[in-house]
């Protein structure tokens, strides 16, 4: 049995980023750059004003004050989208809008609040903007330099920058297709809820939860349906799922008579890298490959399935996307409750986070921690990590948590 974070590192190390494709700028949100993007232009394109005010020379306004204002002749008016028509010499100023190009000769912009707002002549009443409020050309991005580097995860800010440098098509690692195989004779889709009401079956909540987790991780879920506890049916479903970039199975990896996943993988001449992890919930976890595609076997218990996805499948999807940091984000927290640990395994407790006046947030148990209790998972903000060698958790313990 591997320690959980060793198991996660083993999975990520075995997975390589998918090939690069060029996608439209409007379709690259959540993807990862496969190559550096070089800007063909400088940003900003020209020296421009950081204020609404008057472009002028520092030498002219450096001694301006309310008691001794400086008067300048206004020779031009440059609004956003326009360009200066005259350079600025001694004793001259140009009315200017934020973002408009600064005329030659000007090296500062005096904000309009420090003037009388004149249109033919302007009185400058404060020297605080002397030498300030001019954004130099290329201050943000230099021409022919890297605007965004390979491995950058693209979100709204990055997409805005890509638009600014003219990247209408963006080189990214394509979105991985993730095949989901859920097994169990007792399971039905939500459309057959009448059988649940009759006390005959249960809803395959993992089918819906895993698809949502795959989407939130940046993958495209491909649902291969609910497969009965039949070795041949399980084998055929996994074989079909091997057409995807990653295979995720739910249930069937424990030691019961109807747990056929492992045998199906072996029959398909797949590889089993490890089976079982020293953690709770989610010890029955498997990793290997089928037809050359990585396979992660998650437990069937709903909470165990969710937790193991966050620890192992989400990093795998991030690795397929080419993300340089695939491991889940950790934060330091202070335990607000005590919890008795019954076995020396790494525990992942469902907690809600509360802001503290000083120091790390407080982590409070979201409810019962049994691996079948979904309501406490639905309330949780994070998974609190209690290491195997920590023993019982006490109120006030400083620990790490994984945001969910």
C-alpha positions as CSV (number, residue, x, y, z in Angstrom):
1,X,0.0,0.0,0.0
2,X,1.4,3.4,-1.0
3,X,1.1,6.6,0.9
4,X,-1.5,8.8,-0.8
5,X,0.8,11.6,-1.9
6,X,3.4,9.0,-3.2
7,X,0.6,7.4,-5.1
8,X,-0.5,10.8,-6.6
9,X,3.1,11.5,-7.6
10,X,3.4,8.1,-9.3
11,X,0.3,8.8,-11.3
12,X,1.3,12.2,-12.5
13,X,4.8,11.0,-13.4
14,X,3.3,8.3,-15.7
15,X,1.2,10.8,-17.6
16,X,2.3,13.1,-20.4
17,X,0.6,16.2,-21.8
18,X,-1.7,15.6,-24.8
19,X,-0.6,16.9,-28.3
20,X,-0.9,20.6,-29.1
21,X,-3.7,22.1,-31.1
22,X,-4.6,25.6,-32.2
23,X,-7.9,26.7,-30.9
24,X,-9.8,30.0,-31.4
25,X,-9.2,32.6,-28.7
26,X,-12.8,32.3,-27.6
27,X,-12.4,28.6,-27.0
28,X,-9.2,28.4,-24.9
29,X,-10.6,29.1,-21.4
30,X,-9.3,26.5,-18.9
31,X,-6.7,25.1,-21.3
32,X,-2.9,25.3,-21.0
33,X,-0.5,26.9,-23.4
34,X,1.6,24.4,-25.4
35,X,4.1,27.0,-26.7
36,X,5.2,30.5,-25.8
37,X,3.1,33.3,-27.3
38,X,5.4,36.0,-28.7
39,X,3.9,39.5,-28.9
40,X,4.3,41.2,-32.3
41,X,3.6,44.6,-30.7
42,X,4.6,46.6,-27.6
43,X,2.1,47.1,-24.9
44,X,1.2,49.8,-24.6
45,X,1.6,50.7,-28.2
46,X,2.6,54.2,-27.4
47,X,3.4,56.3,-24.3
48,X,0.0,57.2,-22.9
49,X,-1.6,59.1,-20.1
50,X,-2.5,57.4,-16.8
51,X,-4.9,60.3,-15.9
52,X,-7.4,62.7,-17.3
53,X,-5.6,66.0,-17.2
54,X,-2.9,68.0,-18.9
55,X,0.3,66.7,-20.6
56,X,3.2,69.1,-20.0
57,X,6.8,69.4,-19.0
58,X,8.1,68.6,-15.5
59,X,10.3,71.7,-15.7
60,X,7.2,73.9,-16.1
61,X,5.2,72.5,-13.2
62,X,7.8,71.4,-10.6
63,X,7.2,74.5,-8.4
64,X,3.5,74.8,-8.8
65,X,1.4,75.3,-5.6
66,X,-1.9,76.7,-4.5
67,X,-0.3,79.9,-3.5
68,X,1.8,80.2,-6.6
69,X,0.0,78.4,-9.5
70,X,1.7,78.0,-12.9
71,X,-0.1,79.1,-16.0
72,X,0.4,77.2,-19.3
73,X,-1.1,77.8,-22.7
74,X,-3.3,74.9,-23.9
75,X,-2.4,74.0,-27.6
76,X,-4.2,70.7,-28.2
77,X,-6.9,68.4,-26.9
78,X,-6.3,64.6,-27.2
79,X,-9.2,62.3,-26.4
80,X,-9.1,58.5,-26.3
81,X,-8.7,57.2,-29.9
82,X,-7.1,60.5,-31.1
83,X,-3.5,61.4,-31.6
84,X,-1.6,64.6,-30.7
85,X,-1.3,67.2,-33.4
86,X,1.5,69.4,-31.7
87,X,4.6,68.7,-29.6
88,X,4.9,70.3,-26.2
89,X,7.5,73.0,-25.6
90,X,8.2,75.3,-22.7
91,X,5.0,76.9,-21.3
92,X,2.7,74.7,-23.3
93,X,0.2,72.0,-22.3
94,X,-2.2,69.5,-24.0
95,X,-5.6,68.5,-22.5
96,X,-5.5,64.7,-22.5
97,X,-7.8,61.7,-21.6
98,X,-6.7,58.6,-19.8
99,X,-5.1,56.2,-22.3
100,X,-4.5,58.8,-25.0
101,X,-1.0,59.1,-26.6
102,X,1.2,61.6,-24.9
103,X,2.6,64.3,-27.2
104,X,6.3,64.6,-27.9
105,X,8.0,66.8,-25.4
106,X,5.7,66.1,-22.5
107,X,7.0,64.0,-19.7
108,X,4.2,64.2,-17.2
109,X,0.4,64.5,-16.9
110,X,-1.1,66.8,-14.2
111,X,-4.5,65.4,-13.1
112,X,-7.4,67.7,-13.8
113,X,-8.3,68.0,-10.1
114,X,-5.1,70.0,-9.6
115,X,-6.0,72.6,-12.2
116,X,-8.8,75.1,-13.0
117,X,-9.8,73.0,-16.0
118,X,-9.0,75.7,-18.5
119,X,-9.4,75.2,-22.3
120,X,-7.1,78.0,-23.7
121,X,-4.9,78.4,-20.7
122,X,-4.7,76.3,-17.6
123,X,-3.6,77.1,-14.1
124,X,-1.6,74.3,-12.3
125,X,-2.1,74.4,-8.5
126,X,0.0,71.4,-7.4
127,X,3.3,69.9,-8.3
128,X,2.6,66.3,-7.1
129,X,2.3,65.0,-10.6
130,X,5.6,66.4,-11.9
131,X,7.4,63.6,-13.7
132,X,4.5,61.2,-13.3
133,X,1.4,59.7,-14.9
134,X,3.0,58.8,-18.3
135,X,2.9,55.1,-19.1
136,X,5.9,54.3,-21.3
137,X,5.7,52.4,-24.5
138,X,6.3,48.6,-23.9
139,X,6.0,49.0,-20.1
140,X,3.6,46.0,-20.0
141,X,5.0,43.7,-22.8
142,X,7.9,44.4,-25.1
143,X,7.7,43.9,-28.8
144,X,8.9,40.5,-29.9
145,X,9.0,39.2,-26.3
146,X,7.1,36.4,-24.6
147,X,3.7,37.6,-23.6
148,X,2.7,34.3,-22.0
149,X,4.9,31.3,-21.4
150,X,4.3,27.7,-22.2
151,X,2.5,26.0,-19.4
152,X,0.3,29.0,-18.5
153,X,-3.2,28.1,-17.5
154,X,-5.6,30.3,-19.5
155,X,-8.3,32.2,-17.7
156,X,-10.0,35.6,-18.2
157,X,-6.9,37.7,-17.5
158,X,-4.6,35.6,-19.7
159,X,-7.2,35.6,-22.5
160,X,-7.5,39.4,-22.3
161,X,-3.7,39.6,-22.7
162,X,-3.7,37.2,-25.6
163,X,-6.4,39.4,-27.3
164,X,-4.2,42.5,-26.8
165,X,-1.3,40.8,-28.6
166,X,-3.4,39.6,-31.5
167,X,-3.5,35.9,-30.7
168,X,-6.7,35.0,-32.6
169,X,-5.6,31.3,-32.5
170,X,-3.9,29.9,-29.4
171,X,-1.6,26.8,-29.2
172,X,-2.9,24.7,-26.3
173,X,-2.9,21.1,-25.2
174,X,-6.2,19.7,-26.2
175,X,-8.9,18.9,-23.7
176,X,-8.7,15.3,-22.5
177,X,-11.6,12.9,-23.1
178,X,-12.2,11.0,-19.9
179,X,-14.1,7.7,-20.1
180,X,-16.2,7.0,-17.0
181,X,-17.3,3.4,-16.3
182,X,-19.6,2.9,-13.3
183,X,-20.3,-0.7,-12.1
184,X,-23.0,-2.1,-9.9
185,X,-26.2,-4.2,-10.2
186,X,-27.8,-2.0,-7.6
187,X,-27.4,1.3,-9.6
188,X,-29.9,3.1,-11.8
189,X,-29.8,6.5,-13.5
190,X,-31.9,9.3,-11.9
191,X,-34.5,8.9,-14.6
192,X,-35.4,5.6,-13.0
193,X,-36.0,7.1,-9.6
194,X,-39.3,5.3,-9.2
195,X,-37.3,2.1,-8.5
196,X,-35.5,4.0,-5.7
197,X,-38.8,5.1,-4.3
198,X,-39.9,1.4,-4.4
199,X,-36.8,0.5,-2.3
200,X,-35.3,-1.6,-5.1
201,X,-32.3,0.3,-6.4
202,X,-30.1,3.4,-5.6
203,X,-29.2,6.2,-7.9
204,X,-25.7,6.0,-9.5
205,X,-24.7,9.3,-7.9
206,X,-21.0,8.7,-8.9
207,X,-22.0,8.9,-12.6
208,X,-23.1,12.4,-12.2
209,X,-20.6,13.6,-9.6
210,X,-17.6,12.2,-11.5
211,X,-18.8,13.8,-14.8
212,X,-19.0,17.2,-13.0
213,X,-15.6,16.7,-11.4
214,X,-14.1,15.9,-14.8
215,X,-15.5,19.0,-16.3
216,X,-14.3,21.2,-13.4
217,X,-10.8,19.7,-13.9
218,X,-10.8,20.7,-17.5
219,X,-11.7,17.4,-19.1
220,X,-14.5,16.2,-21.3
221,X,-16.4,13.4,-19.6
222,X,-17.5,10.4,-21.8
223,X,-20.1,8.3,-19.9
224,X,-20.0,4.6,-20.7
225,X,-23.1,4.0,-18.6
226,X,-23.9,1.8,-15.6
227,X,-22.3,-1.6,-16.2
228,X,-23.8,-4.7,-14.4
229,X,-21.6,-6.8,-12.1
230,X,-20.7,-9.2,-14.9
231,X,-17.0,-9.8,-15.8
232,X,-17.6,-9.8,-19.6
233,X,-19.7,-6.6,-19.5
234,X,-17.1,-4.9,-17.3
235,X,-14.3,-5.9,-19.6
236,X,-16.1,-4.7,-22.8
237,X,-17.0,-1.4,-21.2
238,X,-13.3,-0.8,-20.2
239,X,-12.2,-1.7,-23.6
240,X,-14.6,0.8,-25.2
241,X,-13.4,3.4,-22.7
242,X,-9.8,2.9,-23.8
243,X,-10.5,5.0,-26.8
244,X,-10.4,8.0,-24.5
245,X,-7.3,9.7,-23.1
246,X,-8.0,8.6,-19.5
247,X,-10.1,5.8,-18.1
248,X,-11.9,6.2,-14.7
249,X,-13.8,3.3,-13.2
250,X,-16.0,3.6,-10.2
251,X,-16.4,0.6,-7.8
252,X,-15.3,-3.0,-8.4
253,X,-11.7,-2.5,-7.1
254,X,-12.1,-4.0,-3.7
255,X,-12.0,-7.7,-2.7
256,X,-15.7,-8.8,-3.1
257,X,-16.7,-11.6,-5.4
258,X,-18.4,-9.2,-7.8
259,X,-15.4,-6.8,-7.9
260,X,-14.4,-7.5,-11.5
261,X,-12.4,-4.4,-12.5
262,X,-9.0,-5.8,-11.7
263,X,-9.6,-9.1,-13.5
264,X,-11.0,-7.2,-16.5
265,X,-7.9,-5.1,-16.7
266,X,-5.7,-8.1,-16.5
267,X,-7.7,-10.0,-19.2
268,X,-7.2,-6.9,-21.5
269,X,-3.5,-7.3,-20.8
270,X,-3.4,-4.0,-19.0
271,X,-0.8,-3.0,-16.4
272,X,-1.5,-2.7,-12.7
273,X,1.0,-0.3,-11.1
274,X,-0.5,-0.3,-7.6
275,X,-3.6,-1.3,-5.8
276,X,-4.7,0.2,-2.5
277,X,-3.5,3.3,-0.8
278,X,-2.9,4.0,2.9
279,X,-5.7,6.5,3.4
280,X,-9.3,6.9,4.6
281,X,-11.7,7.3,3.0
282,X,-10.6,5.6,-0.3
283,X,-8.1,2.9,0.4
284,X,-9.2,0.6,-2.4
285,X,-7.7,2.6,-5.3
286,X,-6.0,1.2,-8.4
287,X,-3.8,2.7,-11.1
288,X,-2.4,1.2,-14.3
289,X,-3.1,1.3,-18.0
290,X,-5.3,-0.4,-20.6
291,X,-4.4,-0.3,-24.3
292,X,-1.7,2.2,-23.5
293,X,-4.2,4.6,-21.8
294,X,-3.9,5.5,-18.1
295,X,-6.6,4.0,-15.9
296,X,-7.6,5.0,-12.4
297,X,-9.9,2.6,-10.5
298,X,-11.8,4.6,-7.9
299,X,-13.8,3.0,-5.1
300,X,-17.6,2.9,-5.4
301,X,-18.5,4.6,-2.1
302,X,-19.7,8.1,-3.0
303,X,-17.5,10.0,-0.6
304,X,-14.5,7.8,-1.3
305,X,-15.0,8.3,-5.0
306,X,-15.1,12.0,-4.7
307,X,-12.0,12.2,-2.4
308,X,-9.9,9.9,-4.5
309,X,-10.8,11.8,-7.6
310,X,-9.6,15.0,-6.1
311,X,-6.3,13.5,-5.0
312,X,-5.5,11.3,-8.0
313,X,-7.8,11.8,-11.0
314,X,-7.8,15.6,-11.0
315,X,-4.0,15.8,-11.0
316,X,-4.0,13.2,-13.8
317,X,-6.3,15.4,-15.9
318,X,-4.2,18.5,-15.2
319,X,-1.1,16.6,-16.3
320,X,-2.9,15.6,-19.6
321,X,-3.7,19.3,-20.0
322,X,0.0,20.2,-19.7
323,X,-0.4,22.1,-16.4
324,X,3.0,22.4,-14.8
325,X,1.6,22.2,-11.2
326,X,-0.9,19.4,-11.2
327,X,-1.0,18.7,-7.5
328,X,-4.0,20.0,-5.6
329,X,-3.6,23.4,-3.8
330,X,-3.0,23.2,-0.1
331,X,-3.7,25.8,2.6
332,X,-2.7,25.9,6.3
333,X,-5.6,25.8,8.7
334,X,-6.3,25.4,12.4
335,X,-8.5,22.6,13.5
336,X,-11.7,23.9,15.3
337,X,-12.7,20.4,16.4
338,X,-11.2,17.3,17.8
339,X,-11.4,14.0,15.9
340,X,-10.4,10.5,17.1
341,X,-8.3,8.5,14.5
342,X,-9.0,4.8,14.8
343,X,-6.3,3.5,12.4
344,X,-2.8,4.8,11.4
345,X,-3.8,5.9,7.9
346,X,-3.8,9.4,6.4
347,X,-7.3,10.8,7.0
348,X,-9.0,13.3,4.8
349,X,-11.8,15.0,6.7
350,X,-14.6,17.1,5.3
351,X,-14.4,20.6,6.8
352,X,-15.8,24.0,6.4
353,X,-13.4,27.0,6.6
354,X,-14.0,30.0,8.8
355,X,-11.9,33.2,8.5
356,X,-10.0,34.0,11.7
357,X,-9.2,37.5,13.0
358,X,-5.5,36.6,12.9
359,X,-3.6,33.7,11.3
360,X,-4.9,30.7,9.2
361,X,-8.6,30.0,8.8
362,X,-10.3,27.6,11.2
363,X,-11.4,24.2,9.9
364,X,-14.6,22.9,11.4
365,X,-15.9,19.4,10.7
366,X,-18.7,19.6,8.1
367,X,-20.6,16.8,9.7
368,X,-20.3,13.0,10.2
369,X,-17.2,11.6,8.5
370,X,-18.4,8.1,7.5
371,X,-17.7,7.4,3.9
372,X,-21.3,7.1,2.9
373,X,-22.4,10.5,4.3
374,X,-22.7,12.8,1.2
375,X,-24.4,15.7,3.0
376,X,-21.2,16.6,4.9
377,X,-19.2,16.5,1.7
378,X,-21.8,18.8,0.0
379,X,-21.2,21.3,2.8
380,X,-17.4,21.1,2.8
381,X,-15.0,23.7,1.6
382,X,-11.9,21.6,2.0
383,X,-10.4,18.2,2.9
384,X,-8.4,18.4,6.1
385,X,-5.3,16.2,6.0
386,X,-4.5,14.3,9.2
387,X,-1.2,12.5,8.5
388,X,-0.9,8.8,9.4
389,X,1.7,9.5,12.2
390,X,-0.3,12.4,13.7
391,X,-2.7,10.4,15.8
392,X,-5.9,11.9,17.1
393,X,-6.6,15.5,15.9
394,X,-7.0,18.0,18.7
395,X,-8.6,21.4,18.6
396,X,-6.0,24.0,17.8
397,X,-3.8,21.6,15.7
398,X,-2.2,23.4,12.7
399,X,-2.6,21.2,9.6
400,X,-2.9,21.4,5.8
401,X,-6.1,21.2,3.9
402,X,-6.9,20.8,0.2
403,X,-9.5,23.2,-1.2
404,X,-12.4,21.6,-3.1
